Structure formats: structure tokens, C-alpha cells
Amino acid sequence: MRFLIIAVTTLSFLWAARPPRKISFARAGGVVPGALQLFVSASDGSDEHPLFAAAQDDYDPVWAPDGQSIVFTSDRNGSADLFSVNADGSGLTALTSDASYEDQAAFSPDGKKLVFVSTRGSGYSDLWTLDVATKRAKALTSGPGGDYRPAWSPDGKWIAFSSGRGITAPFAEGRWERQQLAEIYLIHPDGSGMRKVTTAGGFCGSPRWLNDSQHVLAYCSTAQQTMQLRRSAPEPGSESRLVSIDMTTGQLTDIHAGPGVKMNPSPLSGNDVGYIRKDTAEAGIVYASGRRGPSGTIRAASWSPDGKRVAFSRRKTPPLPPLVKMFSRNPNYELNLSGALPAFSPSGKQYLTMGAVPGTKVVALKVNTPETGKSDVLYQDKTRNAFVGGWSPRGDKVAFALGGFAAFFDGFRSEFRKPGDRVEGGAQIALLNTDGSAFQELTSGDDNNAFPSWSPDGNRLVFRTFGKNGQGLRIMNLETKAVTTLTSDYDNFPLWSPRGDLIMFARQIVGAYDIFTIKPDGTALKRLTNGKGNDAHMSWSFDGESIAFCSSRMGFKDEAAYTDAPQPYGEIFVMRYDGTHVEQLTDNQWEEGTPGWQPVIPGLVAHR
């Protein structure tokens, strides 16, 4: 027993002493560090000024009932927390400091309490209340499904909120992203009397009370329309509606507020309504009376109690260095933000991503060098997009795919209603030396071939295919070019283990994606996840011991229109190669994806 205790203690010490394992990932929607900043202006947009001198990823402001201070959410300390600040930008005070996600605060009528969204209990977005003076928090709701955007009634008796509880978010029509369905609910501040008010069967969100404590304003849409609501620039003709909801009967009455994607409604004096137009035609704050307020990519707004001032968060897309250090729930893992599908070289000094090239219409294969901050085009085709694959074990070649890949690059326009739709005009596997020479295409024909991954000995590639010759995973012998079938199901993202004994991939089963492994000879198929959502975008650690992946299992954590993220696909997880010891590393409302392991290189530091 004494030996066992010593052994365990020694292993714990060694684990703590080892440098953090590094994982890089991409974030959808353009909400990157430095993208969100708080502003205050007159309601008509005049006298606009930043609340703080520098952007600190601050968002979702709400005025206190006395009009003297503002509570908002910020990622400035790592995880999303609530802060209070005077309306002139002085007196910044942290209200929460939990490592979980805390956001979407609303005041009680007397200003003494807040109701807000937090994941600190179960990992799902539930409602909590906070005593502002003591900073003591208490759970109000619980369970999966997601509760969002709460609002306290003027008489203090009820809290209204939108929720996806009890709803399994379906795939959007012809897509793999999830629709967001939500109804309006009521609950007493002590947690009693919860009931669903609306039964629209689509989406209704952001309830805001009228002074009578009997009606709320909200914005609503069909389930499929939520796909456009969450885009940073919705397609022309996209719509949502503003409604008044009778909280006793659930009856919805339309508010005439003009066309376009409307969100974040707030009742103002004179029966006016302030809201955000998200579509590019009139992006910014608009009023039902026809007035205009601040313009631009505004994502949340709150009016002062007298309606004369408005606090809001505006989004921009700042340039980023190749790697930016991000918050991790586990200090044994260092997380860095990179481009999509980061594939590191065996040396760890460079990684591949994809990116647009100014003046062209196709996506190029890029090689990034964190040490110098450079991002260079490695290969660009004249008519086809390049899709990342990976480096050869020796680091002298890269494998990638060339094709249209409209599913990834044209927004939500492409749909896949039958297996043949996945062919998308075909795609081919290509090889290239890392100096840009010796380009060759390994496949030909009409099938869509993509996501090549090398065997550790460098002699074979595994890739996925869709086409007239079937679907699933294929293995190519690089010397003979012979291709053998590994699987014949709806499989994607194959990755050969650095140990060579397993191939990992994602398989679609009954409306969800899960992670599997199989031996290269086609035996020993094993299911690693069953997360009740989408589990995919996997990658192997360089020792083959661990797997990083992203998952939608925790569901939506906000109304997606505010996040510009396509789906609730965005938490990074790690697990062992056999599917055990699953651990969540990120916890936010953004969409994180495509994690890639980075070899630990002494002296290589990510930007902060």
C-alpha cells in the first residue's frame, strides 16, 4: 500500500511538472479576441464613445435601474464573467469569478439582485440569481436544453426567459448544423411556478417586459430561419418578427417594425420599441417609430431607464497573429486560437490552415510560422478550393484536397438532401513538397475525395469519399496507388493514429455524429462517444495517447443570433485514445472547432 501511495504521488508530481499540452483551434463567426467592445451614446447615436479605452472582449451590457451603473459580461480575465462599472467607465468591479460561463444578466426592479445565465452547475446554460452586495449566487433553473436572456418583471414577481428545454435541436434542412428552437417561459424568483408561455414550435427569444408586468416583447422566427439569424451578415430577404406576448394566454401580436432580421427588442416611452437590425441593409439600432440609433455590427443593446442613452457592444474583426493564447479550464492544456483545421508539422514549427487570398475567389492552402508571425500561401488552384490534410511523417510533404466544397465555403446555400448531394462536383487528393514543388493529384474522377491522413510509415493515406463508387473511408498505397475500402458508411474526418494501430473517424448515426476507431485492416470497430449531439473535428496527440475533439453535447448557451455562430458545435474536449477520461476544456457561447495538437517546442510562445 505504501508503495502504491508513493507511485501515485510520483505520477501526480510528474504530470504537474510536465509542460502544458498544446491544442490550437478555430472559432466560427469572427468573434475573436479584441472583437467586442462596449460603447455608450445618446439614443440617436450622437455622443458615441467607448466605455473603456481599449477593447477587452466586453459585451451584453444592462443598465442598473438607477441609471448610474452598467453590468456587462467580459472575457478579460479568461472565462466569461459579470462586471459592474459606473456609466462614465470608472469603478470597474468583478461580480463573478467562476471558471464557468456567466453572461446575459438582468436586474431585479430594486437593483439589489441579478438574474443571469451560468454553466457552473451542470455545464448547461441555466439561470442563476446573484445578490449584488454579497456576490452570493443561487441556482434558479437546472437541466439540459439551455435557458437564455432572462428579464425580471417590473413588479418583481416573475422572471421571463427563452429556453430550448425539452427540445432536441434538429438538423437544419439539408445541413449538419442544428436549428435553434426556443419558447418563452416564466418562473418566480424563488424557483417556483415555472411554466411555458408560448407554443409557437419555432423560435422566440429575448423577452423584455412592458410596464404592466403582463406582456413582454420578443423576436420570433421559424426554426429554419434561425440559420440566417445567426449569420454575421444574413442573406437579403431574411426576416424575423417582433411580437408582444400576453404572458397569461400566450397570444402573440405582431409589432410593425419594418423588414429584415430584427432582434434585442426593448420597450421605450411613447410606445416606441428599440431593437437591432442585424442584416446589412440597415445594420445597427433602429426604432419602430422610424428613428435611427448607432450603426454597425451591434450585437446587444440596453437603454438607460429614461431611454435617453443606450449602451451596446459592437463587433469588429481585428487581425490576428498565427497563434493567440486562450483560456483553458485545465492548466495542463494550453489552448491557442488559430485558423481552421490547424495541422502542425512534426517539428511543431509550422502548421497548415486554409484562407482566402485578396483579389481571388478561391481558398488557398497556407503555411503558418508562429515564430515569425508569417502566413504564406503554399498552394492555390485557379478554380478549386484547397482543403487541409496533413504533413507526411518526415515533414517533407503535405497531403490535401482540391474541390468546390460548397458545404464549407458558401454559407448555408448548399443543401444535402440525398447521398449524391455530397459529391459536390467531385474533389481530389493532392500531394505537394513543403517547398511548393512536385505537385501531383493522386485521385481522379467524379467522386468527392477529401481529408487525407498519413500512416506513420508514410507509405499510405486514408481518406473519405462520396460518389458513384460508394461512400466511406479508403486507404491508398502511395507506391502502387492501389485503393482499398475500409468502411462503407457515412464516415468523415479519418485520422491515422501516430502509433499506426488505429484510424479514427466520425460517423453519422441517427441524426448525430459520433467518434469511432477501427484498425487499418477493417477489424475492431469501436464507438468512442455517444454525446447526444455532434462529436467530430478530432485530432490525435502526437504520442497517440489522447484525442481532442469538439462537441455540441452541452447545447446552445445563448440565442445564436447574438453569437454569429452556425451551431452549438463549439466546446473543445479531450479524452484518451479508448474514449475514457473525457474532459471539457472550453466553456463559452462561441463556436470552437477543428482542434489540432501542437508538439511542445521549447521557446515557442503564443501571443497574448
FENPE-V120446 format. One record per pair of residues at least 6 apart in sequence whose C-alpha atoms are under 8 Angstrom apart, sorted by the first residue. I is the first residue (numbers start at 1). GAP is how many residues later the second one is. Records with the same first field share a line. If there is no record, write none. Layout:
I=GAP, GAP
This chain:
16=316
19=313, 581
20=311, 312, 313, 314, 580
21=311, 312, 313, 576, 577, 578, 579
22=311, 312, 313, 314, 575, 576, 577, 578
23=310, 311, 312, 313, 525, 572, 573, 574, 575
24=299, 311, 312, 313, 314, 318, 571, 572, 573, 574
25=310, 311, 312, 313, 314, 315, 316, 317, 567, 568, 569, 570, 571
26=311, 312, 313, 314, 315, 316, 566, 567, 568, 569
27=310, 312, 313, 563, 564, 565, 566
28=536, 537, 538, 562, 563, 564, 565
29=202, 203, 534, 535, 536, 537, 561, 562
30=287, 534
31=284, 285, 286, 532, 533, 559
32=285, 286
33=23, 24
34=21, 22, 23, 282, 283, 284
35=20, 22, 280, 281, 282, 283
36=19, 20, 21, 22, 23, 277, 278, 279, 280
37=13, 17, 18, 19, 20, 21, 22, 276, 277, 278
38=12, 13, 14, 17, 20, 21, 23, 273, 274, 275, 276
39=9, 10, 11, 12, 13, 272, 273, 274, 275
40=7, 8, 9, 10, 11, 269, 270, 271, 272
41=6, 7, 8, 253, 268, 269, 270
42=6, 266, 267, 268
43=250, 251, 260, 264, 265, 266, 267
44=247, 248, 249, 250
45=247, 248, 249, 250
46=248
48=246
51=36, 37, 38
52=37
56=18, 19, 20
57=17, 18, 19
58=14, 15, 16, 17, 18, 255
59=13, 14, 15, 241, 253, 254
60=12, 13, 43, 44, 45, 239, 240, 241, 252, 253
61=9, 10, 11, 12, 44, 239, 240, 241, 250, 251, 252
62=8, 9, 10, 43, 44, 45, 239, 240, 241, 249
63=6, 7, 8, 239, 240, 241, 242, 248
64=6, 7, 43, 47, 240, 241
65=42, 44, 45, 46, 239, 240
66=45, 239
67=20, 237, 238, 239
68=18, 19
69=15, 16, 17, 18
70=14, 15, 16, 17
71=11, 12, 13, 14, 34
72=10, 11, 12, 31, 32, 33
73=7, 8, 9, 10, 29, 30, 31
74=6, 7, 8, 9
75=6
78=248, 249, 250
79=19, 20, 21, 22, 248, 508, 509
80=19, 20, 21, 22, 23, 508
81=13, 14, 15, 16, 17, 20, 21, 22
82=12, 13, 14, 15, 20, 21, 23
83=9, 10, 11, 12, 13
84=7, 8, 9, 10, 11
85=6, 7, 8
86=6
95=37, 40
96=6, 39
98=22
99=21, 230
100=18, 19, 20, 23, 487, 488
101=16, 17, 18, 19, 486, 487, 488
102=14, 15, 16, 17
103=13, 14, 15
104=12, 13, 44, 45, 46
105=9, 10, 11, 12, 44, 45
106=8, 9, 10, 44, 45, 46
107=6, 7, 8, 44, 45
108=6, 7, 44, 45, 46, 48
109=43, 44, 45, 46, 47
112=19, 20, 21
113=16, 17, 18, 19
114=15, 16, 17, 18
115=12, 13, 14, 15, 35, 36, 37
116=11, 12, 13, 14, 33, 34
117=8, 9, 10, 11, 30, 31, 32, 33
118=6, 7, 8, 9, 10
119=6, 7, 468
121=18, 21
122=20, 21
123=431, 464
124=18, 19, 20, 21, 22, 430, 431, 433
125=19, 20, 21, 22, 23, 431, 432, 433
126=13, 14, 15, 16, 17, 20, 21, 22
127=12, 13, 14, 15, 20, 21, 23
128=9, 10, 11, 12, 13
129=8, 9, 10, 11
130=6, 7, 8
131=6
140=49, 50, 51
141=50
143=22
144=21, 22, 410, 411
145=18, 19, 20, 21, 22, 23, 410, 411
146=17, 18, 19, 409, 410, 411, 412
147=14, 15, 16, 17, 18, 410, 411
148=13, 14, 15, 57, 58, 409, 410, 411
149=12, 13, 56, 57, 58, 409, 410
150=9, 10, 11, 12, 56, 57
151=8, 9, 10, 56, 57, 58
152=6, 7, 8, 57
153=6, 7, 56, 60
154=55, 56, 57, 58, 59
155=58
156=33
157=31, 32
158=28, 29, 30, 31
159=27, 28, 29, 30
160=24, 25, 26, 27, 47, 48
161=23, 24, 25, 44, 45, 46
162=20, 21, 22, 23, 42, 43, 44, 45
163=19, 20, 21, 22
164=16, 17, 18, 19
165=17
167=14
169=9, 10, 11, 12
170=8, 9, 10, 341
171=6, 7, 8, 340
172=6, 7, 52, 55
173=51, 242, 244
174=240, 241, 242, 243
175=237, 239, 240, 241
177=389, 390
178=388, 389, 390
179=44, 45, 47, 48, 388
180=23, 43, 46, 376, 379, 380
181=20, 21, 22, 23, 42
182=19, 20, 21, 22, 23
183=13, 14, 15, 16, 17, 18, 19, 20, 21, 22
184=12, 13, 14, 20, 21, 23
185=9, 10, 11, 12, 13
186=7, 8, 9, 10, 11
187=6, 7, 8
188=6
197=50, 51, 52, 53
198=52, 53
199=51
201=21, 22
202=18, 19, 20, 21
203=17, 18, 19, 20, 23
204=14, 15, 16, 17
205=13, 14, 15, 354
206=11, 12, 13, 57, 58, 59
207=9, 10, 11, 12, 58
208=8, 9, 10, 57, 58, 59
209=6, 7, 8, 58
210=6, 7, 57
214=32, 33, 34
215=29, 30, 31, 32
216=28, 29, 30, 31
217=25, 26, 27, 28, 48, 49, 50
218=24, 25, 26, 27, 45, 46, 47
219=21, 22, 23, 24, 43, 44, 45, 46
220=20, 21, 22, 23
221=18, 19, 20
225=13, 14, 15
226=334, 335
227=185, 339
228=6, 7, 10
229=9, 10, 11, 32, 49, 331, 332
230=330, 331, 332, 333, 334, 335, 336
231=330, 333, 334, 335
232=46, 332, 333
233=45, 46, 47
234=27, 44, 45, 46
235=44
236=43
237=23
238=22, 23, 41
239=20, 21, 22, 23
240=20, 21, 22, 23
241=13, 14, 20, 21
242=12, 13, 14, 15, 20, 21, 23
243=9, 10, 11, 12
244=8, 9, 10, 11
245=6, 7, 8
246=6
256=32
257=30, 31, 32
258=30
260=17, 18, 19, 21
261=16, 17, 18
262=13, 14, 15, 16
263=12, 13, 14, 15, 298
264=11, 12, 36, 37
265=8, 9, 10, 11
266=7, 8, 9, 36, 37
267=6, 7
268=6, 39
269=38
272=15, 16, 17
273=14, 15, 16
274=11, 12, 13, 14
275=10, 11, 12, 13, 26
276=7, 8, 9, 10, 22, 23, 24, 25
277=6, 7, 8, 9
278=6, 19, 20, 21
282=13
283=12, 13, 14, 15
284=9, 10, 11, 12, 13, 14
285=7, 8, 9, 10, 13
286=6, 7
287=6
296=18
297=17, 18, 19
298=14, 15, 16, 17
299=13, 14, 15, 16, 263, 264
300=12, 13, 14, 262
301=9, 10, 11, 12
302=8, 9, 10
303=6, 7, 8
304=6, 7
321=49, 52, 286
322=15, 16, 17, 46, 47, 48, 51, 52, 53
323=13, 14, 15, 47, 283, 284
324=12, 13, 14, 282, 283, 284
325=9, 10, 11, 12, 281, 282, 283
326=8, 9, 10, 11, 282
327=7, 8, 259
328=6, 7, 257, 258
329=255, 256, 257, 258
330=255
333=252
336=270
339=14, 15, 16
340=13, 14, 253, 254
341=11, 12, 13, 47, 253, 254, 255
342=9, 10, 11, 252, 253, 254
343=8, 9, 10, 45, 46, 47, 48, 253, 254
344=6, 7, 8, 46, 47, 252, 253, 254, 255
345=6, 7, 45, 46, 50
346=45, 47, 48, 49, 253
347=48, 252, 254
348=250, 251, 252, 253
349=20, 21, 22, 252
350=17, 18, 19, 20
351=16, 17, 18
352=13, 14, 15, 16, 36, 38
353=12, 13, 14, 15, 35
354=9, 10, 11, 12, 32, 33, 34
355=8, 9, 10, 11
356=6, 7, 8
357=6, 7
362=18, 19, 20, 21, 22, 23, 24
363=17, 21, 22, 23
364=13, 14, 15, 16, 17, 21, 22, 23
365=12, 13, 14, 15, 21, 22, 23
366=9, 10, 11, 12, 13
367=8, 9, 10, 11
368=6, 7, 8
369=6
370=234, 236
371=233, 234
378=56, 57, 58
379=7, 57
380=6
381=21
384=18, 19, 20
385=17, 18, 19, 20
386=14, 15, 16, 17
387=13, 14, 15, 16, 63, 64
388=11, 12, 13, 63
389=9, 10, 11, 12, 61, 62, 63, 64
390=8, 9, 10, 62, 63, 64
391=6, 7, 8, 63
392=6, 7, 62, 66
393=61, 62, 63, 64, 65
394=64
395=39
396=37, 38
397=34, 35, 36, 37
398=33, 34, 35, 36
399=30, 31, 32, 33, 53, 54
400=29, 30, 31, 50, 51, 52
401=26, 27, 28, 29, 48, 49, 50, 51
402=25, 26, 27, 28, 48
403=22, 23, 24, 25, 45
404=20, 21, 22, 23
405=19, 22
406=8, 18
407=6, 7, 8
415=6
416=6
419=47
420=46, 47, 48
422=26, 44, 45
423=23, 24, 25, 43, 44
424=24
425=21, 22, 23
426=19, 20, 21, 22, 23, 41
427=19, 20, 21, 22, 23
428=13, 14, 15, 16, 19, 20, 21, 22
429=12, 13, 14, 20, 21, 23
430=9, 10, 11, 12, 13
431=7, 8, 9, 10, 11
432=6, 7, 8
433=6
442=39
443=6
446=21, 22
447=18, 19, 20, 21, 22
448=17, 18, 19
449=14, 15, 16, 17
450=13, 14, 15
451=12, 13, 41, 42, 43
452=9, 10, 11, 12, 42, 43
453=8, 9, 10, 41, 42, 43
454=6, 7, 8, 41, 42
455=6, 7, 41, 42, 43, 45
456=40, 41, 42, 43, 44
459=18, 19, 20
460=15, 16, 17, 18
461=14, 15, 16, 17
462=11, 12, 13, 14, 32, 33, 34
463=10, 11, 12, 30, 31
464=7, 8, 9, 10, 27, 28, 29, 30
465=6, 7, 8, 9
466=6
470=18
471=16, 17, 18, 19, 20
472=13, 14, 15, 16, 17, 18, 19, 20
473=12, 13, 14, 15, 18, 19, 21
474=9, 10, 11, 12, 13
475=8, 9, 10, 11
476=6, 7, 8
477=6
486=34, 35, 36
487=35
489=18
490=17, 18
491=14, 15, 16, 17
492=13, 14, 15
493=11, 12, 13, 43, 44, 45
494=9, 10, 11, 12
495=8, 9, 10, 44, 45
496=6, 7, 8
497=6, 7, 43, 47
498=42, 44, 45, 46
499=44, 45
501=18, 19
502=15, 16, 17, 18
503=14, 15, 16, 17
504=11, 12, 13, 14
505=10, 11, 12, 31, 33
506=7, 8, 9, 10, 29, 30, 31
507=6, 7, 8, 9
508=6
512=20, 21, 22, 23
513=20, 21, 22, 23
514=13, 14, 15, 16, 17, 19, 20, 21, 22
515=12, 13, 14, 20, 21
516=9, 10, 11, 12, 13
517=7, 8, 9, 10, 11
518=6, 7, 8
519=6
528=50, 51
529=6, 50
531=20, 21, 22
532=21
533=18, 19, 20, 22
534=17, 18, 19, 35
535=14, 15, 16, 17, 18, 34
536=13, 14, 15
537=12, 13, 56, 57, 58
538=9, 10, 11, 12, 56, 57, 58
539=8, 9, 10, 55, 56, 57, 58
540=6, 7, 8, 56, 57
541=6, 7, 56, 57
542=55, 56, 57
544=33
545=31, 32
546=28, 29, 30, 31
547=27, 28, 29, 30
548=24, 25, 26, 27, 47, 48, 49
549=23, 24, 25, 44, 45, 46
550=19, 20, 21, 22, 23, 42, 43, 44, 45
551=18, 19, 20, 21, 22
552=15, 16, 17, 18, 19
553=16
554=14, 17
555=13, 14
556=11, 12, 33
557=11, 31, 32
558=31
560=6, 7
563=26, 27
565=25, 26
566=25
567=24
568=21, 22, 23
569=22, 23, 24
570=19, 20, 21, 22, 23
571=13, 14, 15, 16, 17, 20, 21, 22
572=12, 13, 14, 20, 21, 23
573=9, 10, 11, 12, 13
574=7, 8, 9, 10, 11
575=6, 7, 8
576=6
